[in-house]
Amino acid sequence: MGKIYGSMDVQNRTNRTEEIVAEGKAHREKYPSFISNKPIEYEDHSYKQEISKQYTVAVAYNKGGYQVIPKTQIKHIGRK
């Protein structure tokens, strides 16, 4: 047989591919996917979006970090 990518020949590569496929099948049989008949319920996070609209993120005065500031205090950013 001919060589590909160094010392591995084509015959050994074909056998290794079959081994990998067999290992995948065995894994799926041992650990099947979860199947449920119940509907998925999602939490309502819309209140978080409404609260976050009241704030903004700005650089802290002379510190380089960021801070959360109420929208009513934006005019005071950077002042002592």
KEGURO-246088 format. One record per residue: residue in one letter; residue number from 0; x, y, z of N, C-alpha, C, CB in turn. Coordinates in steps of 0.2 Angstrom, whole numbers, plus 5000, padded with zeros to 4 digits. Glycine has a CB too. Layout:
BEGIN
{res: A; n: NUM; n.px: X; n.py: Y; n.pz: Z; ca.px: X; ca.py: Y; ca.pz: Z; c.px: X; c.py: Y; c.pz: Z; cb.px: X; cb.py: Y; cb.pz: Z} .
...
//
This chain:
BEGIN
{res: M; n: 0; n.px: 5004; n.py: 4994; n.pz: 5000; ca.px: 5000; ca.py: 5000; ca.pz: 5000; c.px: 5004; c.py: 5006; c.pz: 5000; cb.px: 4995; cb.py: 5000; cb.pz: 5006} .
{res: G; n: 1; n.px: 5002; n.py: 5012; n.pz: 4998; ca.px: 5005; ca.py: 5018; ca.pz: 4997; c.px: 5005; c.py: 5021; c.pz: 5004; cb.px: 5002; cb.py: 5022; cb.pz: 4992} .
{res: K; n: 2; n.px: 5010; n.py: 5026; n.pz: 5005; ca.px: 5011; ca.py: 5029; ca.pz: 5012; c.px: 5007; c.py: 5036; c.pz: 5011; cb.px: 5018; cb.py: 5030; cb.pz: 5014} .
{res: I; n: 3; n.px: 5004; n.py: 5038; n.pz: 5016; ca.px: 5002; ca.py: 5045; ca.pz: 5016; c.px: 5004; c.py: 5049; c.pz: 5023; cb.px: 4994; cb.py: 5045; cb.pz: 5015} .
{res: Y; n: 4; n.px: 5006; n.py: 5055; n.pz: 5022; ca.px: 5007; ca.py: 5059; ca.pz: 5028; c.px: 5012; c.py: 5055; c.pz: 5033; cb.px: 5001; cb.py: 5060; cb.pz: 5032} .
{res: G; n: 5; n.px: 5018; n.py: 5053; n.pz: 5030; ca.px: 5023; ca.py: 5050; ca.pz: 5035; c.px: 5023; c.py: 5042; c.pz: 5034; cb.px: 5022; cb.py: 5052; cb.pz: 5042} .
{res: S; n: 6; n.px: 5023; n.py: 5039; n.pz: 5040; ca.px: 5023; ca.py: 5032; ca.pz: 5040; c.px: 5017; c.py: 5028; c.pz: 5040; cb.px: 5027; cb.py: 5030; cb.pz: 5046} .
{res: M; n: 7; n.px: 5011; n.py: 5032; n.pz: 5041; ca.px: 5004; ca.py: 5028; ca.pz: 5041; c.px: 5002; c.py: 5027; c.pz: 5034; cb.px: 4999; cb.py: 5033; cb.pz: 5045} .
{res: D; n: 8; n.px: 5001; n.py: 5020; n.pz: 5033; ca.px: 4999; ca.py: 5018; ca.pz: 5026; c.px: 4991; c.py: 5019; c.pz: 5026; cb.px: 5001; cb.py: 5011; cb.pz: 5025} .
{res: V; n: 9; n.px: 4989; n.py: 5018; n.pz: 5020; ca.px: 4981; ca.py: 5019; ca.pz: 5018; c.px: 4977; c.py: 5014; c.pz: 5022; cb.px: 4980; cb.py: 5019; cb.pz: 5011} .
{res: Q; n: 10; n.px: 4980; n.py: 5008; n.pz: 5022; ca.px: 4976; ca.py: 5002; ca.pz: 5025; c.px: 4975; c.py: 5004; c.pz: 5033; cb.px: 4980; cb.py: 4996; cb.pz: 5024} .
{res: N; n: 11; n.px: 4980; n.py: 5006; n.pz: 5036; ca.px: 4979; ca.py: 5007; ca.pz: 5044; c.px: 4974; c.py: 5013; c.pz: 5045; cb.px: 4986; cb.py: 5009; cb.pz: 5047} .
{res: R; n: 12; n.px: 4975; n.py: 5018; n.pz: 5040; ca.px: 4970; ca.py: 5024; ca.pz: 5041; c.px: 4963; c.py: 5022; c.pz: 5040; cb.px: 4972; cb.py: 5029; cb.pz: 5036} .
{res: T; n: 13; n.px: 4961; n.py: 5018; n.pz: 5036; ca.px: 4955; ca.py: 5015; ca.pz: 5035; c.px: 4952; c.py: 5012; c.pz: 5041; cb.px: 4954; cb.py: 5011; cb.pz: 5028} .
{res: N; n: 14; n.px: 4956; n.py: 5007; n.pz: 5044; ca.px: 4954; ca.py: 5004; ca.pz: 5050; c.px: 4953; c.py: 5008; c.pz: 5056; cb.px: 4960; cb.py: 4998; cb.pz: 5052} .
{res: R; n: 15; n.px: 4957; n.py: 5013; n.pz: 5056; ca.px: 4956; ca.py: 5018; ca.pz: 5062; c.px: 4950; c.py: 5022; c.pz: 5061; cb.px: 4962; cb.py: 5023; cb.pz: 5062} .
{res: T; n: 16; n.px: 4948; n.py: 5024; n.pz: 5055; ca.px: 4942; ca.py: 5027; ca.pz: 5054; c.px: 4936; c.py: 5023; c.pz: 5056; cb.px: 4941; cb.py: 5029; cb.pz: 5046} .
{res: E; n: 17; n.px: 4936; n.py: 5017; n.pz: 5054; ca.px: 4931; ca.py: 5012; ca.pz: 5056; c.px: 4930; c.py: 5011; c.pz: 5064; cb.px: 4932; cb.py: 5005; cb.pz: 5053} .
{res: E; n: 18; n.px: 4936; n.py: 5011; n.pz: 5067; ca.px: 4936; ca.py: 5011; ca.pz: 5075; c.px: 4933; c.py: 5017; c.pz: 5078; cb.px: 4944; cb.py: 5010; cb.pz: 5077} .
{res: I; n: 19; n.px: 4935; n.py: 5023; n.pz: 5075; ca.px: 4932; ca.py: 5029; ca.pz: 5077; c.px: 4924; c.py: 5029; c.pz: 5077; cb.px: 4935; cb.py: 5035; cb.pz: 5074} .
{res: V; n: 20; n.px: 4922; n.py: 5027; n.pz: 5071; ca.px: 4914; ca.py: 5027; ca.pz: 5070; c.px: 4911; c.py: 5022; c.pz: 5075; cb.px: 4913; cb.py: 5024; cb.pz: 5063} .
{res: A; n: 21; n.px: 4914; n.py: 5016; n.pz: 5076; ca.px: 4912; ca.py: 5011; ca.pz: 5081; c.px: 4912; c.py: 5014; c.pz: 5088; cb.px: 4916; cb.py: 5005; cb.pz: 5080} .
{res: E; n: 22; n.px: 4917; n.py: 5018; n.pz: 5090; ca.px: 4917; ca.py: 5021; ca.pz: 5096; c.px: 4911; c.py: 5026; c.pz: 5097; cb.px: 4924; cb.py: 5024; cb.pz: 5098} .
{res: G; n: 23; n.px: 4910; n.py: 5029; n.pz: 5092; ca.px: 4905; ca.py: 5034; ca.pz: 5092; c.px: 4898; c.py: 5031; c.pz: 5093; cb.px: 4905; cb.py: 5039; cb.pz: 5086} .
{res: K; n: 24; n.px: 4897; n.py: 5026; n.pz: 5090; ca.px: 4890; ca.py: 5022; ca.pz: 5090; c.px: 4890; c.py: 5019; c.pz: 5097; cb.px: 4890; cb.py: 5016; cb.pz: 5085} .
{res: A; n: 25; n.px: 4895; n.py: 5016; n.pz: 5100; ca.px: 4895; ca.py: 5013; ca.pz: 5107; c.px: 4893; c.py: 5019; c.pz: 5112; cb.px: 4901; cb.py: 5010; cb.pz: 5108} .
{res: H; n: 26; n.px: 4896; n.py: 5025; n.pz: 5111; ca.px: 4895; ca.py: 5030; ca.pz: 5116; c.px: 4888; c.py: 5032; c.pz: 5116; cb.px: 4900; cb.py: 5036; cb.pz: 5114} .
{res: R; n: 27; n.px: 4885; n.py: 5033; n.pz: 5110; ca.px: 4878; ca.py: 5035; ca.pz: 5109; c.px: 4873; c.py: 5030; c.pz: 5112; cb.px: 4876; cb.py: 5036; cb.pz: 5102} .
{res: E; n: 28; n.px: 4875; n.py: 5023; n.pz: 5111; ca.px: 4871; ca.py: 5018; ca.pz: 5114; c.px: 4871; c.py: 5018; c.pz: 5122; cb.px: 4873; cb.py: 5011; cb.pz: 5112} .
{res: K; n: 29; n.px: 4877; n.py: 5020; n.pz: 5125; ca.px: 4878; ca.py: 5020; ca.pz: 5132; c.px: 4875; c.py: 5026; c.pz: 5135; cb.px: 4886; cb.py: 5020; cb.pz: 5134} .
{res: Y; n: 30; n.px: 4876; n.py: 5032; n.pz: 5131; ca.px: 4873; ca.py: 5038; ca.pz: 5134; c.px: 4868; c.py: 5041; c.pz: 5129; cb.px: 4879; cb.py: 5043; cb.pz: 5135} .
{res: P; n: 31; n.px: 4862; n.py: 5039; n.pz: 5129; ca.px: 4857; ca.py: 5042; ca.pz: 5124; c.px: 4855; c.py: 5049; c.pz: 5125; cb.px: 4851; cb.py: 5037; cb.pz: 5124} .
{res: S; n: 32; n.px: 4853; n.py: 5052; n.pz: 5120; ca.px: 4850; ca.py: 5059; ca.pz: 5121; c.px: 4844; c.py: 5059; c.pz: 5126; cb.px: 4849; cb.py: 5062; cb.pz: 5115} .
{res: F; n: 33; n.px: 4843; n.py: 5065; n.pz: 5129; ca.px: 4837; ca.py: 5065; ca.pz: 5133; c.px: 4831; c.py: 5067; c.pz: 5129; cb.px: 4838; cb.py: 5071; cb.pz: 5139} .
{res: I; n: 34; n.px: 4826; n.py: 5063; n.pz: 5130; ca.px: 4820; ca.py: 5064; ca.pz: 5126; c.px: 4814; c.py: 5065; c.pz: 5131; cb.px: 4818; cb.py: 5058; cb.pz: 5122} .
{res: S; n: 35; n.px: 4811; n.py: 5071; n.pz: 5131; ca.px: 4806; ca.py: 5073; ca.pz: 5135; c.px: 4799; c.py: 5075; c.pz: 5132; cb.px: 4808; cb.py: 5078; cb.pz: 5140} .
{res: N; n: 36; n.px: 4794; n.py: 5073; n.pz: 5135; ca.px: 4787; ca.py: 5075; ca.pz: 5132; c.px: 4785; c.py: 5081; c.pz: 5135; cb.px: 4782; cb.py: 5069; cb.pz: 5133} .
{res: K; n: 37; n.px: 4788; n.py: 5084; n.pz: 5140; ca.px: 4786; ca.py: 5090; ca.pz: 5143; c.px: 4788; c.py: 5096; c.pz: 5139; cb.px: 4788; cb.py: 5090; cb.pz: 5151} .
{res: P; n: 38; n.px: 4784; n.py: 5101; n.pz: 5139; ca.px: 4786; ca.py: 5107; ca.pz: 5136; c.px: 4791; c.py: 5111; c.pz: 5140; cb.px: 4780; cb.py: 5112; cb.pz: 5135} .
{res: I; n: 39; n.px: 4796; n.py: 5114; n.pz: 5136; ca.px: 4801; ca.py: 5118; ca.pz: 5139; c.px: 4798; c.py: 5125; c.pz: 5142; cb.px: 4807; cb.py: 5119; cb.pz: 5135} .
{res: E; n: 40; n.px: 4799; n.py: 5126; n.pz: 5148; ca.px: 4797; ca.py: 5133; ca.pz: 5151; c.px: 4803; c.py: 5137; c.pz: 5152; cb.px: 4793; cb.py: 5131; cb.pz: 5158} .
{res: Y; n: 41; n.px: 4802; n.py: 5143; n.pz: 5149; ca.px: 4807; ca.py: 5149; ca.pz: 5150; c.px: 4805; c.py: 5154; c.pz: 5155; cb.px: 4809; cb.py: 5152; cb.pz: 5143} .
{res: E; n: 42; n.px: 4810; n.py: 5156; n.pz: 5159; ca.px: 4809; ca.py: 5162; ca.pz: 5163; c.px: 4808; c.py: 5168; c.pz: 5160; cb.px: 4815; cb.py: 5162; cb.pz: 5169} .
{res: D; n: 43; n.px: 4804; n.py: 5173; n.pz: 5163; ca.px: 4803; ca.py: 5179; ca.pz: 5160; c.px: 4808; c.py: 5184; c.pz: 5162; cb.px: 4796; cb.py: 5182; cb.pz: 5161} .
{res: H; n: 44; n.px: 4813; n.py: 5186; n.pz: 5158; ca.px: 4818; ca.py: 5191; ca.pz: 5160; c.px: 4817; c.py: 5198; c.pz: 5157; cb.px: 4825; cb.py: 5188; cb.pz: 5157} .
{res: S; n: 45; n.px: 4811; n.py: 5200; n.pz: 5155; ca.px: 4810; ca.py: 5206; ca.pz: 5153; c.px: 4810; c.py: 5212; c.pz: 5158; cb.px: 4803; cb.py: 5206; cb.pz: 5149} .
{res: Y; n: 46; n.px: 4809; n.py: 5210; n.pz: 5164; ca.px: 4810; ca.py: 5215; ca.pz: 5170; c.px: 4817; c.py: 5217; c.pz: 5170; cb.px: 4807; cb.py: 5212; cb.pz: 5176} .
{res: K; n: 47; n.px: 4822; n.py: 5213; n.pz: 5169; ca.px: 4829; ca.py: 5215; ca.pz: 5169; c.px: 4830; c.py: 5220; c.pz: 5164; cb.px: 4833; cb.py: 5209; cb.pz: 5168} .
{res: Q; n: 48; n.px: 4827; n.py: 5220; n.pz: 5158; ca.px: 4829; ca.py: 5225; ca.pz: 5153; c.px: 4825; c.py: 5231; c.pz: 5155; cb.px: 4826; cb.py: 5222; cb.pz: 5146} .
{res: E; n: 49; n.px: 4820; n.py: 5231; n.pz: 5158; ca.px: 4816; ca.py: 5237; ca.pz: 5160; c.px: 4820; c.py: 5241; c.pz: 5165; cb.px: 4809; cb.py: 5236; cb.pz: 5162} .
{res: I; n: 50; n.px: 4823; n.py: 5237; n.pz: 5170; ca.px: 4827; ca.py: 5240; ca.pz: 5175; c.px: 4834; c.py: 5243; c.pz: 5172; cb.px: 4829; cb.py: 5235; cb.pz: 5181} .
{res: S; n: 51; n.px: 4837; n.py: 5239; n.pz: 5168; ca.px: 4843; ca.py: 5242; ca.pz: 5165; c.px: 4843; c.py: 5248; c.pz: 5161; cb.px: 4847; cb.py: 5236; cb.pz: 5161} .
{res: K; n: 52; n.px: 4837; n.py: 5249; n.pz: 5158; ca.px: 4836; ca.py: 5256; ca.pz: 5155; c.px: 4836; c.py: 5262; c.pz: 5159; cb.px: 4829; cb.py: 5255; cb.pz: 5151} .
{res: Q; n: 53; n.px: 4836; n.py: 5261; n.pz: 5165; ca.px: 4837; ca.py: 5267; ca.pz: 5170; c.px: 4844; c.py: 5268; c.pz: 5172; cb.px: 4833; cb.py: 5265; cb.pz: 5176} .
{res: Y; n: 54; n.px: 4849; n.py: 5264; n.pz: 5169; ca.px: 4856; ca.py: 5265; ca.pz: 5171; c.px: 4860; c.py: 5266; c.pz: 5165; cb.px: 4858; cb.py: 5260; cb.pz: 5176} .
{res: T; n: 55; n.px: 4866; n.py: 5268; n.pz: 5166; ca.px: 4871; ca.py: 5268; ca.pz: 5161; c.px: 4878; c.py: 5266; c.pz: 5164; cb.px: 4872; cb.py: 5275; cb.pz: 5157} .
{res: V; n: 56; n.px: 4883; n.py: 5265; n.pz: 5160; ca.px: 4889; ca.py: 5263; ca.pz: 5162; c.px: 4894; c.py: 5268; c.pz: 5160; cb.px: 4892; cb.py: 5256; cb.pz: 5159} .
{res: A; n: 57; n.px: 4898; n.py: 5271; n.pz: 5164; ca.px: 4903; ca.py: 5276; ca.pz: 5163; c.px: 4910; c.py: 5275; c.pz: 5166; cb.px: 4900; cb.py: 5283; cb.pz: 5165} .
{res: V; n: 58; n.px: 4915; n.py: 5278; n.pz: 5164; ca.px: 4921; ca.py: 5278; ca.pz: 5167; c.px: 4921; c.py: 5282; c.pz: 5174; cb.px: 4927; cb.py: 5281; cb.pz: 5163} .
{res: A; n: 59; n.px: 4924; n.py: 5278; n.pz: 5179; ca.px: 4924; ca.py: 5282; ca.pz: 5186; c.px: 4929; c.py: 5287; c.pz: 5186; cb.px: 4926; cb.py: 5276; cb.pz: 5191} .
{res: Y; n: 60; n.px: 4928; n.py: 5293; n.pz: 5189; ca.px: 4932; ca.py: 5298; ca.pz: 5189; c.px: 4939; c.py: 5297; c.pz: 5191; cb.px: 4929; cb.py: 5304; cb.pz: 5194} .
{res: N; n: 61; n.px: 4944; n.py: 5298; n.pz: 5187; ca.px: 4951; ca.py: 5297; ca.pz: 5188; c.px: 4953; c.py: 5290; c.pz: 5190; cb.px: 4953; cb.py: 5302; cb.pz: 5193} .
{res: K; n: 62; n.px: 4949; n.py: 5285; n.pz: 5189; ca.px: 4951; ca.py: 5278; ca.pz: 5191; c.px: 4952; c.py: 5274; c.pz: 5185; cb.px: 4945; cb.py: 5276; cb.pz: 5195} .
{res: G; n: 63; n.px: 4949; n.py: 5274; n.pz: 5180; ca.px: 4950; ca.py: 5270; ca.pz: 5174; c.px: 4945; c.py: 5264; c.pz: 5174; cb.px: 4957; cb.py: 5268; cb.pz: 5174} .
{res: G; n: 64; n.px: 4942; n.py: 5263; n.pz: 5179; ca.px: 4937; ca.py: 5257; ca.pz: 5179; c.px: 4930; c.py: 5260; c.pz: 5177; cb.px: 4936; cb.py: 5254; cb.pz: 5186} .
{res: Y; n: 65; n.px: 4925; n.py: 5256; n.pz: 5177; ca.px: 4919; ca.py: 5257; ca.pz: 5175; c.px: 4914; c.py: 5257; c.pz: 5181; cb.px: 4916; cb.py: 5253; cb.pz: 5169} .
{res: Q; n: 66; n.px: 4909; n.py: 5261; n.pz: 5181; ca.px: 4904; ca.py: 5261; ca.pz: 5186; c.px: 4897; c.py: 5262; c.pz: 5183; cb.px: 4905; cb.py: 5266; cb.pz: 5191} .
{res: V; n: 67; n.px: 4892; n.py: 5259; n.pz: 5186; ca.px: 4885; ca.py: 5260; ca.pz: 5184; c.px: 4882; c.py: 5266; c.pz: 5187; cb.px: 4881; cb.py: 5253; cb.pz: 5186} .
{res: I; n: 68; n.px: 4879; n.py: 5270; n.pz: 5183; ca.px: 4876; ca.py: 5277; ca.pz: 5185; c.px: 4869; c.py: 5277; c.pz: 5183; cb.px: 4881; cb.py: 5283; cb.pz: 5183} .
{res: P; n: 69; n.px: 4865; n.py: 5280; n.pz: 5188; ca.px: 4858; ca.py: 5281; ca.pz: 5186; c.px: 4858; c.py: 5286; c.pz: 5180; cb.px: 4854; cb.py: 5283; cb.pz: 5192} .
{res: K; n: 70; n.px: 4853; n.py: 5286; n.pz: 5176; ca.px: 4852; ca.py: 5291; ca.pz: 5170; c.px: 4851; c.py: 5298; c.pz: 5173; cb.px: 4846; cb.py: 5289; cb.pz: 5166} .
{res: T; n: 71; n.px: 4848; n.py: 5298; n.pz: 5179; ca.px: 4847; ca.py: 5305; ca.pz: 5182; c.px: 4854; c.py: 5308; c.pz: 5184; cb.px: 4843; cb.py: 5305; cb.pz: 5188} .
{res: Q; n: 72; n.px: 4859; n.py: 5305; n.pz: 5185; ca.px: 4866; ca.py: 5307; ca.pz: 5187; c.px: 4871; c.py: 5308; c.pz: 5181; cb.px: 4868; cb.py: 5303; cb.pz: 5193} .
{res: I; n: 73; n.px: 4869; n.py: 5307; n.pz: 5175; ca.px: 4874; ca.py: 5307; ca.pz: 5170; c.px: 4877; c.py: 5314; c.pz: 5169; cb.px: 4870; cb.py: 5306; cb.pz: 5163} .
{res: K; n: 74; n.px: 4874; n.py: 5319; n.pz: 5171; ca.px: 4877; ca.py: 5326; ca.pz: 5170; c.px: 4882; c.py: 5327; c.pz: 5175; cb.px: 4871; cb.py: 5331; cb.pz: 5171} .
{res: H; n: 75; n.px: 4883; n.py: 5323; n.pz: 5180; ca.px: 4888; ca.py: 5324; ca.pz: 5185; c.px: 4894; c.py: 5319; c.pz: 5184; cb.px: 4885; cb.py: 5322; cb.pz: 5192} .
{res: I; n: 76; n.px: 4894; n.py: 5316; n.pz: 5179; ca.px: 4900; ca.py: 5311; ca.pz: 5177; c.px: 4906; c.py: 5315; c.pz: 5176; cb.px: 4899; cb.py: 5307; cb.pz: 5171} .
{res: G; n: 77; n.px: 4912; n.py: 5313; n.pz: 5180; ca.px: 4918; ca.py: 5317; ca.pz: 5179; c.px: 4919; c.py: 5323; c.pz: 5184; cb.px: 4919; cb.py: 5319; cb.pz: 5172} .
{res: R; n: 78; n.px: 4914; n.py: 5324; n.pz: 5188; ca.px: 4914; ca.py: 5330; ca.pz: 5192; c.px: 4916; c.py: 5327; c.pz: 5199; cb.px: 4908; cb.py: 5334; cb.pz: 5192} .
{res: K; n: 79; n.px: 4919; n.py: 5331; n.pz: 5203; ca.px: 4920; ca.py: 5329; ca.pz: 5210; c.px: 4914; c.py: 5331; c.pz: 5215; cb.px: 4926; cb.py: 5333; cb.pz: 5213} .
//
